[in-house]
Amino acid sequence: MSEPHEIKKVVLAYSGGLDTSVILAWLKERYSCEVVAYIADLGQGEELDRARDKAFTIGASEVYVEDLREEFARDYVFPVLRANAVYEDGYLLGSAIGRPLIAARQIEIARRTGADAVAHGATGKGNDQVRFELAYQALNPDITIVTPWREWDLHARTELLAFAAEHGIPIDRTGAAERPYSVDANLVNTTYEGELLEDPAVAAPDGVFSRTRDLLDAADQPESVRIGFRGGDPVSLDGEQRSPAELFAQLNEIASRHGVGRIDMVENRILGIKTRGVYESPAATVLLTAHRAVEAMVLDGEVALLKRELMPRYANLVYRGLWFAPERHMLQAAIDHSQTDVTGEVEVSLYKGNVTVRSRSAERSRYNRGMVTFEQPALFDQHHPEGYIRMTGLRLRATTGAS
């Protein structure tokens, strides 16, 4: 372990769990500095007052608890939804979207409190260390970044528990601390990784899932939901206007009853390691399906094609922690421009894990029934395609020497 550099005050992204609780005590011991604990509510559904009290008990000089649910949904989740962004055909980027917001608030709290450093609890093998630290660098290149998992000599869970016992850190042995896997949650998804789930050849036990019902226990009758969009963003459920966070919370509850949004995949981490991720993303899964449906009514075909081609690149940028990078902003501007007329309503049916589009409408739809009807008189003259087909086929005819 290298000698510590001088730090007077550090803002720690704190969750109240084992890792960040040990980190809080370790920072005080290692650097003899003040620790400001920052707790963000992104819709994880936990009792944050307990985390605040625990931080003070361990020795935090200040604790900030902020409700970021509306900002998270409006300014981070919805832009990703406009892009229909999915990483490697499965992951809906819930945790990846949340880290830049937490990092941004840490930088602001550091400025407000006069802190000269920030810290996070991400491990040295995972993605979140990259996401946090790239955001820190983008927002304040001069701030000191403390990375406990890359500095300390604690490597195993048993060592963390021993450190906690030695330093009088309270551990909830009936909650997450006793799970044989890690859990991270926000409005978009609940993520499960590690230990019990490390062997991809072994099915995830039913007891892992905490947000959605198993399909055997899901509702036996389908349920229809109407989702209204304006400018590419969801704004209403069944005709009732909802704030971004309210809409997500309500739709999470509805979709969870039907077992919607379970994902089990092996993905490529930022550092090149393959990992298994098990996710629950009920509302996000429904919104992605509905958003694609209303887009199909509105977007020009070539614009839609280009947008689909850009999506993997956009998703990759978000996954890799480049939320504040100029290329992400450039792509976002193009995506947002495409969403100007994406206003309408989609009805979906939820049943036993499935999301099925039943109907869709849009204020500025490009769908023209008169052009596609087989009834007479049609607006589309069926003789017109002859010239197009002949010209398109010229090169194909040339390959066979036909004239």
C-alpha positions in Angstrom: 0.0 0.0 0.0 1.4 3.4 -1.0 1.7 6.3 1.3 -1.4 8.4 1.3 -1.4 11.9 -0.1 -2.9 14.7 2.0 -6.7 15.0 1.9 -8.7 17.3 4.1 -12.2 16.4 3.2 -13.7 13.8 0.9 -17.3 13.3 -0.4 -18.1 9.6 -0.4 -20.9 8.1 -2.5 -22.5 6.2 0.4 -25.2 3.5 0.3 -25.3 2.2 3.8 -24.1 -1.2 2.8 -21.1 -3.2 4.0 -18.6 -1.9 1.4 -19.2 1.9 1.7 -19.6 1.6 5.5 -16.1 0.0 5.7 -14.8 2.6 3.2 -16.1 5.5 5.4 -14.2 4.2 8.4 -11.2 3.4 6.3 -11.0 6.9 4.8 -11.0 8.5 8.3 -8.3 6.1 9.5 -6.1 6.2 6.3 -6.2 9.9 5.6 -7.2 11.4 8.9 -9.7 13.5 7.0 -13.3 14.5 7.3 -15.8 12.4 5.3 -19.0 13.8 3.9 -21.4 10.9 3.1 -23.6 11.5 0.1 -26.7 9.4 -0.3 -28.8 9.6 -3.5 -32.3 8.4 -3.8 -32.7 7.0 -7.3 -35.8 5.0 -6.5 -34.0 2.0 -4.9 -36.8 1.7 -2.4 -34.6 1.6 0.7 -35.0 3.4 4.0 -32.4 6.1 3.5 -32.8 7.6 7.0 -31.2 4.4 8.4 -28.3 4.9 6.0 -27.9 8.5 7.1 -27.9 7.6 10.8 -25.4 4.8 10.2 -23.1 7.2 8.4 -23.1 9.5 11.4 -22.5 6.5 13.7 -19.4 5.5 11.7 -18.0 9.0 11.8 -19.2 11.1 8.9 -18.9 14.8 9.6 -21.8 15.6 7.3 -24.4 13.6 5.5 -26.4 14.7 2.5 -29.5 12.7 1.4 -31.1 13.9 -1.8 -34.2 12.7 -3.6 -33.1 12.6 -7.3 -35.8 10.4 -8.6 -37.4 13.1 -10.8 -34.1 14.4 -12.1 -32.9 10.9 -12.7 -35.9 9.9 -14.8 -36.3 13.2 -16.7 -32.6 14.0 -17.5 -30.9 10.6 -17.6 -33.4 7.8 -18.1 -35.7 9.5 -20.7 -32.8 10.5 -23.0 -31.7 6.9 -23.1 -35.3 5.8 -23.8 -35.5 8.2 -26.7 -32.5 6.4 -28.2 -34.1 2.9 -27.5 -30.7 2.1 -26.1 -30.0 -1.5 -25.1 -26.4 -2.8 -24.4 -25.6 -6.1 -26.1 -29.2 -6.9 -26.9 -30.3 -7.2 -23.2 -29.1 -4.7 -20.6 -31.3 -1.6 -20.3 -28.4 0.5 -18.7 -30.1 1.2 -15.4 -27.0 1.3 -13.2 -24.9 2.9 -16.0 -27.3 5.8 -16.2 -27.3 6.4 -12.5 -23.6 6.7 -11.8 -23.0 10.0 -13.8 -25.8 11.7 -11.8 -24.5 10.6 -8.5 -21.0 11.7 -9.5 -22.3 15.1 -10.6 -24.0 15.6 -7.3 -20.8 14.6 -5.4 -18.8 17.2 -7.3 -21.4 19.8 -6.4 -21.4 18.8 -2.7 -17.6 18.9 -2.8 -17.8 22.5 -4.1 -20.4 23.5 -1.6 -18.5 22.0 1.4 -15.0 22.8 0.4 -14.0 19.2 0.0 -10.8 18.5 -2.0 -11.6 14.8 -2.9 -14.3 12.4 -3.9 -14.6 8.7 -3.4 -16.8 5.8 -4.5 -17.2 2.1 -3.4 -16.8 0.5 -6.8 -14.5 -2.5 -7.0 -11.4 -2.7 -9.2 -12.9 -5.3 -11.5 -16.2 -3.7 -12.2 -17.7 -1.1 -14.5 -18.7 1.5 -12.0 -15.2 2.6 -11.1 -14.9 3.8 -14.7 -18.3 5.4 -14.8 -17.7 7.4 -11.6 -14.2 8.5 -12.3 -14.8 9.5 -15.9 -17.7 11.7 -14.7 -15.5 13.2 -11.9 -12.8 14.0 -14.5 -15.3 15.6 -16.9 -16.9 17.8 -14.2 -13.8 18.7 -12.1 -10.5 17.6 -13.6 -8.6 19.0 -10.6 -10.4 17.1 -7.8 -8.6 14.2 -6.1 -10.2 10.8 -6.6 -9.8 8.2 -3.8 -10.3 4.6 -4.9 -10.3 2.4 -1.8 -10.7 -0.9 -3.7 -7.5 -0.2 -5.6 -5.6 1.1 -2.6 -6.4 -1.0 0.5 -5.4 -4.6 1.4 -9.0 -5.8 1.9 -10.0 -8.2 -0.8 -12.5 -10.8 0.5 -15.9 -10.3 2.0 -14.7 -12.0 5.2 -12.0 -9.3 5.5 -14.5 -6.6 5.2 -16.7 -8.2 7.9 -13.6 -8.5 10.1 -12.7 -4.8 9.6 -16.3 -3.8 10.4 -16.2 -5.9 13.6 -12.9 -4.3 14.7 -14.2 -0.8 14.1 -17.6 -1.2 15.5 -19.4 -0.8 12.2 -23.0 -2.0 12.5 -23.9 -4.7 10.0 -27.5 -5.8 9.1 -27.1 -9.5 9.1 -30.8 -10.1 8.1 -30.7 -7.9 4.9 -28.5 -7.4 1.9 -25.3 -8.1 3.9 -26.2 -11.7 4.2 -27.1 -12.3 0.5 -24.6 -14.4 -1.5 -24.7 -11.9 -4.3 -24.6 -8.1 -4.8 -27.7 -6.0 -5.4 -28.1 -2.6 -6.9 -31.4 -0.9 -7.6 -33.0 2.2 -9.0 -36.1 3.2 -10.9 -34.9 1.5 -14.0 -33.7 -1.9 -12.8 -32.5 -4.1 -10.0 -29.2 -5.7 -10.7 -27.9 -9.0 -9.2 -24.3 -10.1 -9.7 -21.6 -12.3 -8.1 -21.1 -15.3 -5.8 -24.3 -17.4 -6.2 -24.7 -16.1 -9.8 -21.1 -16.4 -11.0 -21.6 -19.8 -12.8 -23.6 -19.0 -15.9 -24.4 -22.7 -16.3 -26.5 -22.6 -13.1 -29.9 -21.1 -13.2 -30.6 -18.1 -10.9 -32.7 -19.3 -8.0 -36.2 -17.9 -7.8 -35.4 -16.3 -4.5 -32.9 -14.0 -6.2 -35.7 -11.9 -7.8 -37.1 -9.2 -5.5 -39.0 -6.9 -7.9 -41.0 -9.1 -10.3 -43.2 -12.1 -9.8 -42.2 -15.5 -11.1 -44.3 -16.4 -14.2 -46.0 -19.2 -12.3 -47.2 -16.7 -9.7 -47.9 -13.9 -12.2 -51.4 -12.6 -12.8 -53.6 -15.2 -14.7 -55.3 -12.5 -16.7 -53.7 -10.0 -19.1 -53.7 -6.4 -18.3 -53.8 -3.5 -20.8 -52.1 -0.2 -20.2 -52.2 2.9 -22.4 -49.0 5.0 -22.4 -49.0 8.5 -23.8 -45.8 10.0 -25.3 -44.9 13.6 -26.0 -41.7 14.5 -27.8 -40.5 10.9 -27.3 -41.0 10.9 -23.5 -43.7 9.0 -21.7 -46.1 11.5 -20.0 -49.3 9.5 -19.1 -50.7 6.2 -18.1 -54.3 5.4 -19.1 -54.9 9.0 -19.9 -53.6 10.3 -16.5 -50.7 12.7 -16.6 -47.7 11.5 -14.4 -44.4 13.1 -13.5 -41.4 11.1 -14.9 -40.6 9.3 -11.6 -44.3 8.7 -10.8 -44.9 7.2 -14.2 -41.9 4.9 -13.7 -42.9 3.8 -10.2 -46.5 3.1 -11.2 -45.6 1.2 -14.3 -43.0 -0.8 -12.4 -45.7 -1.9 -10.0 -48.1 -2.9 -12.8 -45.5 -4.7 -15.0 -44.0 -6.5 -12.0 -47.3 -8.2 -11.3 -47.0 -9.9 -14.7 -43.3 -11.0 -14.4 -42.2 -8.5 -17.1 -38.6 -7.5 -17.4 -36.4 -10.4 -16.2 -33.1 -10.6 -18.0 -30.3 -13.1 -17.5 -27.3 -12.5 -19.8 -23.5 -12.7 -20.1 -22.1 -9.3 -21.0 -18.7 -7.8 -21.8 -17.5 -5.4 -19.1 -15.6 -2.2 -19.9 -12.3 -3.8 -18.9 -12.9 -6.8 -21.2 -14.0 -9.3 -18.6 -17.2 -11.3 -19.3 -19.7 -11.3 -16.5 -23.1 -12.6 -15.8 -25.8 -10.1 -15.0 -29.3 -10.8 -13.8 -31.7 -7.9 -14.1 -35.2 -6.9 -13.4 -36.4 -4.0 -15.6 -40.2 -4.1 -15.6 -41.2 -0.5 -16.5 -38.2 0.1 -18.8 -39.1 -3.1 -20.8 -42.7 -1.9 -21.3 -41.6 1.7 -22.2 -39.0 0.5 -24.7 -41.7 -1.6 -26.5 -44.2 1.2 -26.4 -41.7 3.9 -27.5 -40.7 1.8 -30.5 -44.3 1.4 -31.5 -45.1 5.1 -31.5 -41.9 5.8 -33.3 -42.9 3.4 -36.1 -45.9 5.6 -36.8 -43.9 8.8 -37.0 -40.3 8.4 -38.1 -39.3 8.5 -41.8 -38.0 5.1 -42.8 -34.5 6.3 -43.5 -34.4 8.2 -40.2 -35.5 5.1 -38.3 -32.9 3.0 -40.0 -30.1 5.5 -39.2 -31.3 5.7 -35.6 -31.2 1.9 -35.3 -27.7 1.9 -36.6 -26.6 4.6 -34.1 -28.2 2.9 -31.1 -25.5 0.3 -30.4 -22.9 3.1 -30.5 -24.9 5.3 -28.1 -25.6 2.4 -25.7 -21.9 1.5 -25.7 -21.0 5.1 -24.8 -23.4 5.1 -21.9 -22.3 1.7 -20.7 -18.6 2.8 -20.8 -19.2 5.8 -18.6 -19.0 8.4 -21.3 -22.2 10.2 -20.4 -20.5 13.6 -20.4 -18.4 13.0 -23.5 -18.8 15.2 -26.5 -19.7 12.3 -28.8 -22.6 11.3 -26.5 -23.9 14.9 -26.6 -23.6 14.9 -30.4 -25.6 11.6 -30.7 -28.1 12.8 -28.2 -28.7 16.0 -30.2 -29.4 13.9 -33.3 -31.7 11.5 -31.4 -33.6 14.3 -29.7 -34.2 16.0 -33.1 -35.7 12.8 -34.4 -38.2 12.8 -31.5 -39.8 16.2 -32.2 -43.0 14.6 -33.6 -43.0 11.4 -31.5 -46.2 12.2 -29.8 -49.1 9.7 -29.4 -50.4 6.8 -27.4 -49.7 3.1 -27.4 -51.8 0.4 -25.7 -49.9 -2.7 -24.6 -51.0 -5.9 -23.0 -49.0 -7.4 -20.2 -49.2 -11.2 -19.5 -46.8 -13.8 -18.1 -43.6 -11.9 -18.9 -44.8 -10.7 -22.3 -45.4 -7.1 -23.6 -47.6 -7.1 -26.7 -48.6 -3.9 -28.6 -52.3 -3.9 -29.2 -52.8 -0.5 -30.8 -51.0 2.8 -31.5 -51.8 6.3 -32.7 -49.8 9.5 -33.3 -50.6 13.1 -33.8 -48.3 13.4 -36.8 -48.4 9.9 -38.1 -46.9 9.1 -41.5 -49.1 6.0 -41.7 -51.6 6.6 -44.5 -54.3 4.0 -44.7 -55.4 5.2 -48.1 -52.0 4.2 -49.5 -52.0 0.6 -48.2 -55.7 -0.4 -48.5 -56.6 -3.2 -50.9 -60.0 -1.6 -51.4 -60.7 0.6 -54.4 -60.0 3.3 -55.1 -56.5 3.3 -53.6 -54.3 6.4 -53.5 -51.3 4.3 -54.5 -51.2 3.4 -58.2 -49.9 -0.2 -58.4 -48.3 0.5 -61.8 -45.8 2.9 -60.3 -43.4 0.2 -58.8 -42.6 -1.1 -62.3 -40.0 1.6 -63.1 -38.4 1.3 -59.7 -38.1 -2.5 -59.9 -36.7 -2.2 -63.4 -34.0 0.3 -62.5 -33.1 -1.5 -59.2 -32.7 -4.7 -61.1 -30.2 -3.3 -63.7 -27.1 -4.4 -61.8 -28.6 -7.8 -61.0 -29.4 -8.4 -64.7 -25.9 -7.2 -65.6 -24.3 -10.0 -63.5 -25.9 -12.6 -65.7 -25.1 -10.7 -68.9 -28.8 -10.1 -69.6 -29.7 -6.9 -71.5 
